[in-house]
Amino acid sequence: MVQFPGSNDDRDMRFAIDAVLKAPAQLVWHKERELPPGTRAVVLPGGFSYGDYLRCGAMAKFSPVMAAVRRFADAGGPVLGVCNGFQVLCESGLLPGVLQRNHDLHFVCDFTTLRVERAAAPFFSRARVGQVLRIPVKNGEGAYFVQPDELARLEEGGQILVRYCDPDGNVTQAANPSGSLAGIAGVCNRAGNVFGLMPHPEHAVEPAIGGTDGALILGSMIDAVRATRGVG
């Protein structure tokens, strides 16, 4: 789990994976040039890397650890970027698209509902297509955007894994908290092993804090790495 200057959900993510889902998780400072030996998955957590002083994720992509993250991803290792982590993945070219200012220019902090578009390893094997998940979101630049030709490729390749929807599963503008193109809440790369998600699954893993739907995503990733010999 990579820590950038300004990360603020790194320990929350580690708690969700380690304490709740019972999988070992280690924090890795952004200046490290290699991932720990035996790394099975990489998570880029939410927060405000480098204070978002330039553009969300634009400075973090130059952190030394990102070269190792790229090598890990290119070798097929699962990489999850949440909120700012999603922005870092896009800025680094590991995912297509950009995250822009929310359509109303307001910071959004609320629970959202998401419709699962593709239920497959390594991130949604515990879910089913059409399932509605309730997971919180908190961002100011969460509006996903790509050019029309790239959107068509994402649709054709099944790379859009979740969309914002209402509680009944209908994708509507009213249910879209940031104004993301086509209601997109999360996308993966063509290989399917790199996934960026704006909502925060680590904040939805216990009933006492709003539900456990986030555990479906994080638990799917854990299932995937336990089923393989790992990369790196």
NUSE-469953 format. One record per residue (C-alpha): residue number from 0; x, y, z negated. Coordinates in steps of 0.001 Angstrom, whole numbers, plus 500000, padded with zeros to 6 digits. Layout:
<rec k="NUM" px="X" py="Y" pz="Z"/>
...
//
This chain:
<rec k="0" px="500000" py="500000" pz="500000"/>
<rec k="1" px="501721" py="503126" pz="501256"/>
<rec k="2" px="501905" py="506235" pz="499065"/>
<rec k="3" px="502331" py="509591" pz="500776"/>
<rec k="4" px="502768" py="512916" pz="498991"/>
<rec k="5" px="499128" py="513832" pz="498387"/>
<rec k="6" px="497669" py="510317" pz="498368"/>
<rec k="7" px="494916" py="510236" pz="495756"/>
<rec k="8" px="493183" py="506914" pz="496324"/>
<rec k="9" px="496253" py="504686" pz="496290"/>
<rec k="10" px="495746" py="503497" pz="492716"/>
<rec k="11" px="492007" py="503132" pz="493245"/>
<rec k="12" px="492703" py="500895" pz="496228"/>
<rec k="13" px="495266" py="498872" pz="494303"/>
<rec k="14" px="492798" py="498422" pz="491440"/>
<rec k="15" px="490097" py="497239" pz="493852"/>
<rec k="16" px="492389" py="494704" pz="495533"/>
<rec k="17" px="494413" py="493593" pz="492526"/>
<rec k="18" px="492092" py="493805" pz="489513"/>
<rec k="19" px="488716" py="493231" pz="491158"/>
<rec k="20" px="489496" py="490992" pz="494138"/>
<rec k="21" px="492476" py="489258" pz="492481"/>
<rec k="22" px="495024" py="489720" pz="495252"/>
<rec k="23" px="498484" py="491138" pz="494457"/>
<rec k="24" px="498996" py="494700" pz="495684"/>
<rec k="25" px="502147" py="496812" pz="495568"/>
<rec k="26" px="502609" py="500560" pz="495995"/>
<rec k="27" px="505264" py="501548" pz="498540"/>
<rec k="28" px="506643" py="505105" pz="498629"/>
<rec k="29" px="506579" py="506731" pz="502057"/>
<rec k="30" px="510354" py="507197" pz="502194"/>
<rec k="31" px="510997" py="503444" pz="502220"/>
<rec k="32" px="512262" py="502279" pz="505604"/>
<rec k="33" px="511115" py="498683" pz="505237"/>
<rec k="34" px="508032" py="497004" pz="503862"/>
<rec k="35" px="508519" py="494680" pz="500864"/>
<rec k="36" px="509585" py="491133" pz="501802"/>
<rec k="37" px="506608" py="488866" pz="502304"/>
<rec k="38" px="504159" py="491674" pz="503083"/>
<rec k="39" px="500907" py="490132" pz="504311"/>
<rec k="40" px="498820" py="493275" pz="504934"/>
<rec k="41" px="499316" py="497040" pz="504866"/>
<rec k="42" px="496856" py="499618" pz="503557"/>
<rec k="43" px="497116" py="503362" pz="504163"/>
<rec k="44" px="494933" py="504923" pz="501453"/>
<rec k="45" px="492846" py="508067" pz="501351"/>
<rec k="46" px="493961" py="511438" pz="500106"/>
<rec k="47" px="495587" py="514520" pz="501524"/>
<rec k="48" px="499004" py="513486" pz="502794"/>
<rec k="49" px="501361" py="516468" pz="502727"/>
<rec k="50" px="498405" py="518541" pz="501544"/>
<rec k="51" px="496865" py="518470" pz="505023"/>
<rec k="52" px="498886" py="521648" pz="505577"/>
<rec k="53" px="499320" py="521093" pz="509304"/>
<rec k="54" px="496602" py="518685" pz="510397"/>
<rec k="55" px="495339" py="515595" pz="508607"/>
<rec k="56" px="497897" py="512842" pz="509106"/>
<rec k="57" px="500076" py="514879" pz="511466"/>
<rec k="58" px="503016" py="515070" pz="509060"/>
<rec k="59" px="502613" py="511620" pz="507512"/>
<rec k="60" px="503200" py="509969" pz="510878"/>
<rec k="61" px="506855" py="511044" pz="510576"/>
<rec k="62" px="507370" py="509370" pz="507190"/>
<rec k="63" px="510135" py="506726" pz="507389"/>
<rec k="64" px="507800" py="503908" pz="506358"/>
<rec k="65" px="505595" py="504404" pz="509409"/>
<rec k="66" px="508193" py="502830" pz="511703"/>
<rec k="67" px="507976" py="499695" pz="509581"/>
<rec k="68" px="504168" py="499862" pz="509621"/>
<rec k="69" px="504250" py="500048" pz="513411"/>
<rec k="70" px="506552" py="497028" pz="513632"/>
<rec k="71" px="504268" py="495123" pz="511289"/>
<rec k="72" px="501185" py="496033" pz="513344"/>
<rec k="73" px="502909" py="495190" pz="516639"/>
<rec k="74" px="503705" py="491740" pz="515203"/>
<rec k="75" px="500009" py="491176" pz="514523"/>
<rec k="76" px="499874" py="492025" pz="510835"/>
<rec k="77" px="496591" py="493465" pz="509512"/>
<rec k="78" px="496698" py="497215" pz="508836"/>
<rec k="79" px="493816" py="499093" pz="507200"/>
<rec k="80" px="493664" py="502887" pz="507087"/>
<rec k="81" px="490979" py="504497" pz="504933"/>
<rec k="82" px="489972" py="508156" pz="505370"/>
<rec k="83" px="493341" py="509964" pz="505456"/>
<rec k="84" px="494858" py="506582" pz="506324"/>
<rec k="85" px="492562" py="506471" pz="509366"/>
<rec k="86" px="493768" py="509950" pz="510319"/>
<rec k="87" px="497392" py="508838" pz="509968"/>
<rec k="88" px="496771" py="505809" pz="512209"/>
<rec k="89" px="495248" py="508026" pz="514901"/>
<rec k="90" px="498024" py="510612" pz="514668"/>
<rec k="91" px="500591" py="507791" pz="514887"/>
<rec k="92" px="499017" py="506352" pz="518027"/>
<rec k="93" px="498177" py="503055" pz="516341"/>
<rec k="94" px="494503" py="503829" pz="516955"/>
<rec k="95" px="492894" py="505870" pz="519733"/>
<rec k="96" px="491077" py="509124" pz="519107"/>
<rec k="97" px="491254" py="511996" pz="516639"/>
<rec k="98" px="489424" py="513051" pz="513488"/>
<rec k="99" px="488050" py="516596" pz="513696"/>
<rec k="100" px="486379" py="518988" pz="511269"/>
<rec k="101" px="482944" py="517874" pz="510138"/>
<rec k="102" px="480204" py="519295" pz="512339"/>
<rec k="103" px="478907" py="521650" pz="509644"/>
<rec k="104" px="482451" py="522571" pz="508503"/>
<rec k="105" px="481635" py="521322" pz="504987"/>
<rec k="106" px="483440" py="518770" pz="502877"/>
<rec k="107" px="481132" py="515754" pz="502523"/>
<rec k="108" px="481115" py="513615" pz="499375"/>
<rec k="109" px="478200" py="511190" pz="499232"/>
<rec k="110" px="477126" py="507607" pz="499777"/>
<rec k="111" px="476597" py="506640" pz="503391"/>
<rec k="112" px="475086" py="503599" pz="505057"/>
<rec k="113" px="476963" py="501769" pz="507802"/>
<rec k="114" px="475825" py="499225" pz="510364"/>
<rec k="115" px="478231" py="496387" pz="511115"/>
<rec k="116" px="478744" py="496150" pz="514875"/>
<rec k="117" px="481195" py="493256" pz="514916"/>
<rec k="118" px="481557" py="490603" pz="512225"/>
<rec k="119" px="484962" py="489003" pz="512674"/>
<rec k="120" px="488308" py="488550" pz="510980"/>
<rec k="121" px="490332" py="490205" pz="509670"/>
<rec k="122" px="488040" py="492948" pz="508356"/>
<rec k="123" px="484423" py="491802" pz="508619"/>
<rec k="124" px="484396" py="488017" pz="508387"/>
<rec k="125" px="482320" py="488246" pz="505183"/>
<rec k="126" px="479689" py="490402" pz="506909"/>
<rec k="127" px="477165" py="489787" pz="509659"/>
<rec k="128" px="476337" py="491813" pz="512749"/>
<rec k="129" px="473618" py="494345" pz="511973"/>
<rec k="130" px="474211" py="494218" pz="508242"/>
<rec k="131" px="473845" py="497597" pz="506530"/>
<rec k="132" px="476540" py="498498" pz="503996"/>
<rec k="133" px="476363" py="501283" pz="501406"/>
<rec k="134" px="479794" py="502877" pz="500952"/>
<rec k="135" px="480788" py="506410" pz="499857"/>
<rec k="136" px="482508" py="508922" pz="502084"/>
<rec k="137" px="484517" py="512007" pz="501105"/>
<rec k="138" px="486185" py="514078" pz="503790"/>
<rec k="139" px="486340" py="517418" pz="505509"/>
<rec k="140" px="487730" py="516153" pz="508818"/>
<rec k="141" px="485838" py="512957" pz="509485"/>
<rec k="142" px="484279" py="513565" pz="512889"/>
<rec k="143" px="485747" py="510897" pz="515169"/>
<rec k="144" px="486231" py="511927" pz="518777"/>
<rec k="145" px="487559" py="510395" pz="521996"/>
<rec k="146" px="487134" py="511317" pz="525638"/>
<rec k="147" px="484219" py="509644" pz="527488"/>
<rec k="148" px="486429" py="507168" pz="529353"/>
<rec k="149" px="488084" py="506050" pz="526103"/>
<rec k="150" px="484684" py="505730" pz="524403"/>
<rec k="151" px="483581" py="503439" pz="527223"/>
<rec k="152" px="486682" py="501290" pz="526686"/>
<rec k="153" px="486012" py="501119" pz="522942"/>
<rec k="154" px="482428" py="500047" pz="523568"/>
<rec k="155" px="483418" py="497479" pz="526184"/>
<rec k="156" px="486231" py="496063" pz="524044"/>
<rec k="157" px="484133" py="495733" pz="520891"/>
<rec k="158" px="486474" py="498072" pz="519031"/>
<rec k="159" px="483746" py="500024" pz="517249"/>
<rec k="160" px="483274" py="497970" pz="514098"/>
<rec k="161" px="480887" py="500160" pz="512083"/>
<rec k="162" px="478571" py="503099" pz="512762"/>
<rec k="163" px="476735" py="505467" pz="510447"/>
<rec k="164" px="473076" py="504537" pz="510209"/>
<rec k="165" px="469986" py="505046" pz="508083"/>
<rec k="166" px="469052" py="502421" pz="505446"/>
<rec k="167" px="467078" py="500517" pz="508096"/>
<rec k="168" px="470070" py="500252" pz="510408"/>
<rec k="169" px="469066" py="502944" pz="512895"/>
<rec k="170" px="471966" py="505012" pz="514220"/>
<rec k="171" px="470696" py="508598" pz="514081"/>
<rec k="172" px="472239" py="512043" pz="513946"/>
<rec k="173" px="470619" py="512631" pz="510565"/>
<rec k="174" px="472491" py="509624" pz="509165"/>
<rec k="175" px="475826" py="510851" pz="510542"/>
<rec k="176" px="477546" py="512830" pz="507751"/>
<rec k="177" px="480385" py="514251" pz="509826"/>
<rec k="178" px="479099" py="514443" pz="513378"/>
<rec k="179" px="481256" py="511563" pz="514619"/>
<rec k="180" px="480866" py="510738" pz="518288"/>
<rec k="181" px="478377" py="507892" pz="518812"/>
<rec k="182" px="478007" py="507578" pz="515039"/>
<rec k="183" px="481439" py="505949" pz="514780"/>
<rec k="184" px="482601" py="505309" pz="511214"/>
<rec k="185" px="485447" py="502921" pz="511985"/>
<rec k="186" px="487383" py="501547" pz="514958"/>
<rec k="187" px="490082" py="498959" pz="515550"/>
<rec k="188" px="492832" py="498608" pz="518122"/>
<rec k="189" px="492499" py="496302" pz="521117"/>
<rec k="190" px="494174" py="493431" pz="519277"/>
<rec k="191" px="491768" py="493846" pz="516355"/>
<rec k="192" px="494439" py="493852" pz="513641"/>
<rec k="193" px="494566" py="497622" pz="512992"/>
<rec k="194" px="491407" py="499194" pz="511599"/>
<rec k="195" px="490590" py="502758" pz="510580"/>
<rec k="196" px="487562" py="503543" pz="508415"/>
<rec k="197" px="486395" py="506923" pz="507105"/>
<rec k="198" px="484219" py="505690" pz="504176"/>
<rec k="199" px="486003" py="504339" pz="501087"/>
<rec k="200" px="485450" py="500614" pz="500448"/>
<rec k="201" px="487643" py="500767" pz="497324"/>
<rec k="202" px="484943" py="502872" pz="495661"/>
<rec k="203" px="482278" py="500228" pz="496261"/>
<rec k="204" px="483604" py="497037" pz="494684"/>
<rec k="205" px="481780" py="496977" pz="491331"/>
<rec k="206" px="478049" py="497195" pz="490543"/>
<rec k="207" px="478634" py="499780" pz="487814"/>
<rec k="208" px="480020" py="502336" pz="490268"/>
<rec k="209" px="477476" py="502072" pz="493046"/>
<rec k="210" px="477636" py="498598" pz="494552"/>
<rec k="211" px="479927" py="495963" pz="495967"/>
<rec k="212" px="479597" py="496350" pz="499742"/>
<rec k="213" px="483170" py="497588" pz="500002"/>
<rec k="214" px="484335" py="494207" pz="498758"/>
<rec k="215" px="483022" py="492662" pz="501971"/>
<rec k="216" px="485630" py="494614" pz="503930"/>
<rec k="217" px="488549" py="494306" pz="501531"/>
<rec k="218" px="487660" py="490691" pz="500761"/>
<rec k="219" px="487593" py="489865" pz="504474"/>
<rec k="220" px="491112" py="491237" pz="504827"/>
<rec k="221" px="492272" py="489186" pz="501853"/>
<rec k="222" px="490643" py="486061" pz="503313"/>
<rec k="223" px="492482" py="486662" pz="506594"/>
<rec k="224" px="495931" py="486976" pz="505051"/>
<rec k="225" px="495368" py="483962" pz="502827"/>
<rec k="226" px="494435" py="481929" pz="505874"/>
<rec k="227" px="497697" py="482730" pz="507660"/>
<rec k="228" px="501374" py="482470" pz="506855"/>
<rec k="229" px="501664" py="486253" pz="507063"/>
<rec k="230" px="503800" py="488630" pz="509057"/>
<rec k="231" px="506978" py="490423" pz="507997"/>
//
